[in-house]
């Protein structure tokens, strides 16, 4: 036996068929499955349905629809009998209008569902943004409050000015006392000197 066969036998359980062996391998992609339903890109189909729904909701569509219906009715009334394709009860016109309505309604609903999904995403993003803004505002409020508390303990310019003025007054008073007292002392010492003589 070759080493490859040994490893595959080790990986697959006893009694496994060939189809389970290929599915058990994770290192290889699965073969594409056949589908009865045709595949389509849901995003591209959604964009197309939104374009159609947007056009159906315009005045231009109503004008063109009115022109087509009037031309249809006039042609089938006044045209020669050989070229008329829908006689008086206009059954084919009714069929066409009901067919158009049966396609328009689901396309409009699909476009509305896609818009609702976008609105939900936008609302969720707005809600998260509002939460972040509230958290930032609360943080800034706390910071401003702590700054106010801190500023209450910090010396302001007016407080320093008043303290300096008080110091200057106190120094002036001391200076005045020292200038008055030394002259008195000097006079007393002169008087003593005179008495000593």
LINGITA-V7111 format. One record per residue. N is the residue number from 1. PHI is phi in degrees with one decimal (999 if undefined). Layout:
n=N phi=PHI
n=N phi=PHI
This chain:
n=1 phi=999
n=2 phi=-83.3
n=3 phi=-63.6
n=4 phi=-65.2
n=5 phi=-65.9
n=6 phi=-64.4
n=7 phi=-67.7
n=8 phi=-69.9
n=9 phi=-69.7
n=10 phi=-67.4
n=11 phi=-76.5
n=12 phi=-89.0
n=13 phi=-72.1
n=14 phi=-65.0
n=15 phi=84.8
n=16 phi=-78.4
n=17 phi=-87.9
n=18 phi=-67.0
n=19 phi=-70.1
n=20 phi=-72.5
n=21 phi=-64.6
n=22 phi=-70.8
n=23 phi=-73.0
n=24 phi=-71.0
n=25 phi=-80.1
n=26 phi=-93.1
n=27 phi=-86.9
n=28 phi=-124.2
n=29 phi=-71.7
n=30 phi=-71.8
n=31 phi=-70.2
n=32 phi=-64.1
n=33 phi=-89.5
n=34 phi=-81.0
n=35 phi=-122.2
n=36 phi=-81.6
n=37 phi=-86.9
n=38 phi=-65.4
n=39 phi=-87.6
n=40 phi=-149.0
n=41 phi=-87.5
n=42 phi=-63.3
n=43 phi=-69.1
n=44 phi=-65.6
n=45 phi=-65.5
n=46 phi=-64.1
n=47 phi=-63.7
n=48 phi=-63.7
n=49 phi=-64.2
n=50 phi=-65.8
n=51 phi=-63.2
n=52 phi=-64.7
n=53 phi=-63.1
n=54 phi=-64.1
n=55 phi=-68.7
n=56 phi=-65.8
n=57 phi=-93.5
n=58 phi=-105.7
n=59 phi=-69.2
n=60 phi=-60.7
n=61 phi=-63.5
n=62 phi=-63.2
n=63 phi=-63.3
n=64 phi=-64.3
n=65 phi=-63.6
n=66 phi=-63.8
n=67 phi=-63.0
n=68 phi=-63.8
n=69 phi=-65.7
n=70 phi=-63.3
n=71 phi=-63.5
n=72 phi=-58.7
n=73 phi=-65.3
n=74 phi=-63.1
n=75 phi=-62.1
n=76 phi=-80.2
n=77 phi=-100.7
n=78 phi=-100.3
n=79 phi=-73.3
n=80 phi=-60.0
n=81 phi=-57.9
n=82 phi=-70.3
n=83 phi=-100.5
n=84 phi=-72.5
n=85 phi=-116.0
n=86 phi=-147.9
n=87 phi=-75.1
n=88 phi=-42.2
n=89 phi=-65.0
n=90 phi=52.6
n=91 phi=-66.6
n=92 phi=-65.6
n=93 phi=-63.3
n=94 phi=-61.3
n=95 phi=-61.6
n=96 phi=-64.2
n=97 phi=-67.1
n=98 phi=-69.5
n=99 phi=-65.1
n=100 phi=-62.5
n=101 phi=-68.5
n=102 phi=-68.4
n=103 phi=-86.4
n=104 phi=-68.2
n=105 phi=-61.3
n=106 phi=-65.6
n=107 phi=-65.2
n=108 phi=-65.5
n=109 phi=-63.7
n=110 phi=-62.7
n=111 phi=-64.0
n=112 phi=-66.5
n=113 phi=-63.8
n=114 phi=-64.5
n=115 phi=-65.7
n=116 phi=-61.7
n=117 phi=-63.1
n=118 phi=-64.1
n=119 phi=-62.9
n=120 phi=-62.1
n=121 phi=-64.0
n=122 phi=-64.0
n=123 phi=-64.1
n=124 phi=-64.8
n=125 phi=-65.8
n=126 phi=-63.5
n=127 phi=-63.4
n=128 phi=-64.9
n=129 phi=-63.6
n=130 phi=-64.2
n=131 phi=-62.4
n=132 phi=-63.9
n=133 phi=-64.4
n=134 phi=-64.8
n=135 phi=-63.0
n=136 phi=-64.7
n=137 phi=-64.1
n=138 phi=-64.1
n=139 phi=-62.8
n=140 phi=-64.3
n=141 phi=-62.9
n=142 phi=-62.9
n=143 phi=-65.1
n=144 phi=-64.4
n=145 phi=-64.3
n=146 phi=-67.9
n=147 phi=-65.9
n=148 phi=-63.4
n=149 phi=-63.7
n=150 phi=-65.4
n=151 phi=-69.6
n=152 phi=-64.5
n=153 phi=-94.7
n=154 phi=-89.4
n=155 phi=-72.6
n=156 phi=-92.8
n=157 phi=-63.2
n=158 phi=-66.0
n=159 phi=-65.1
n=160 phi=-64.0
n=161 phi=-61.5
n=162 phi=-65.9
n=163 phi=-65.7
n=164 phi=-65.0
n=165 phi=-63.3
n=166 phi=-62.9
n=167 phi=-64.9
n=168 phi=-63.0
n=169 phi=-62.2
n=170 phi=-63.8
n=171 phi=-66.7
n=172 phi=-62.4
n=173 phi=-63.4
n=174 phi=-64.4
n=175 phi=-63.8
n=176 phi=-62.6
n=177 phi=-65.0
n=178 phi=-71.7
n=179 phi=-77.1
n=180 phi=-74.6
n=181 phi=-65.7
n=182 phi=-65.0
n=183 phi=-68.7
n=184 phi=-64.6
n=185 phi=-63.9
n=186 phi=-64.3
n=187 phi=-66.4
n=188 phi=-63.9
n=189 phi=-68.6
n=190 phi=-69.7
n=191 phi=-63.8
n=192 phi=-65.2
n=193 phi=-62.8
n=194 phi=-67.2
n=195 phi=-66.2
n=196 phi=-70.0
n=197 phi=-78.2
